[in-house]
Amino acid sequence: MFERELAATAAAMVAPGKGILAIDESGATIKKRFDTIGVESSTESRRAYRDLLITPNGLSQYISGMILYDETLRQATADGVPFAEFMKKNGMLAGIKVDSGSKELAGASGEQVTEGLDGLRERLVEYKKLGASFAKWRAVINIGADIPSSYGIAANAHALARYAALCQEAGIVPIVEPEVIMDGSHTIERCYDVTERTLHALFEAIYAQRVRTEHLVLKASMVISGKSCATQASVQEVADATVLCLTRTVPASVPGIVFLSGGQSDELATAHLSAMNADGAKLPWPLSFSYGRALQAPALKAWKGQTANVAAAQKALMHRAKCNSAACFGKYSAAMEKEVA
């Protein structure tokens, strides 16, 4: 009954030159972010920060939608307009993080599985009434000496597929996010192997659970060297390995792929995306972005919790959004970083 709505939402999420801003940090995570600028995490400080991220004039030319946290979806702008309503009026979609975080996977040392399926059907109905058009569920895939196991990958793929089926039933487009974690000393080749195995298992579970691939968006991690690997792959090597892995695993029917930054620096995440889209890449789906820190970090640093700095913070956010929009067309260059100054 929701097929046309789901198709329209998915297409809007990955519209040309647009990406998704992730502002769905949990209470514990945003406290860590605020600690770096000496700001206390309170209901009002969190609302004020999300307000400056949501309300920049003209942001919708680069951002198609935002992933919100439960608290944020229930909050409003300084003028009292619910955030989801404000976004809709300004050409952006509201999304919602629905998982309850990753926990240790029983019988699998070092591996995790994401929880939050209990009561999800009812929560999705409420979130849709509150204005959410899409949702997000993140799975965590760690790389180590003997992990991930087939068991660990399968457990997370199963949960992602169950979540996606419930979303589509409720008329909400699911973002499926199997994040292969960058932490570790693994090579880019090892990351490729794990990412390929993970995506194969994910889409096998998606088909088994009758999820329609044309009504979901994949949020993928890049195929990249581990943070502490002695040999760091170049931008072009990351781009080539990532595109090859995706073309071997992701159905052409998927409307689009958005990347997470996964701890990369702001500029490096943008450069990687641009390299994948360079030279008029002929791919079955658009490659875009769904960054959190890689979009927010300069804005957070400029804001410092002070109302007087909101304009500067929004300028910093708009700059990063513009750079990533250019990367969607393979048109980003390091010279663009000078514009913000």
Secondary structure, DSSP 8 states (H G I E B T S, - for coil): --HHHHHHHHHHHT-TT-EEEEE---HHHHHHHHHTTT----HHHHHHHHHHHH--TTGGGTEEEEEE-HHHHT-B-TTS-BHHHHHHHTT-EEEEE----EEE-TT-TT-EEE---TTHHHHHHHHHHTTEEEEEEEEEE---SS-S-HHHHHHHHHHHHHHHHHHHHTT-EEEEEEEE---SS--HHHHHHHHHHHHHHHHHHHHHTT--GGG-EEEE------TT-SS---HHHHHHHHHHHHHHHS-TTS--EEE--TT--HHHHHHHHHHHHGGG---SS-EEEEESHHHHHHHHHHHTT-GGGHHHHHHHHHHHHHHHHHHTTT---GGGGGTT-
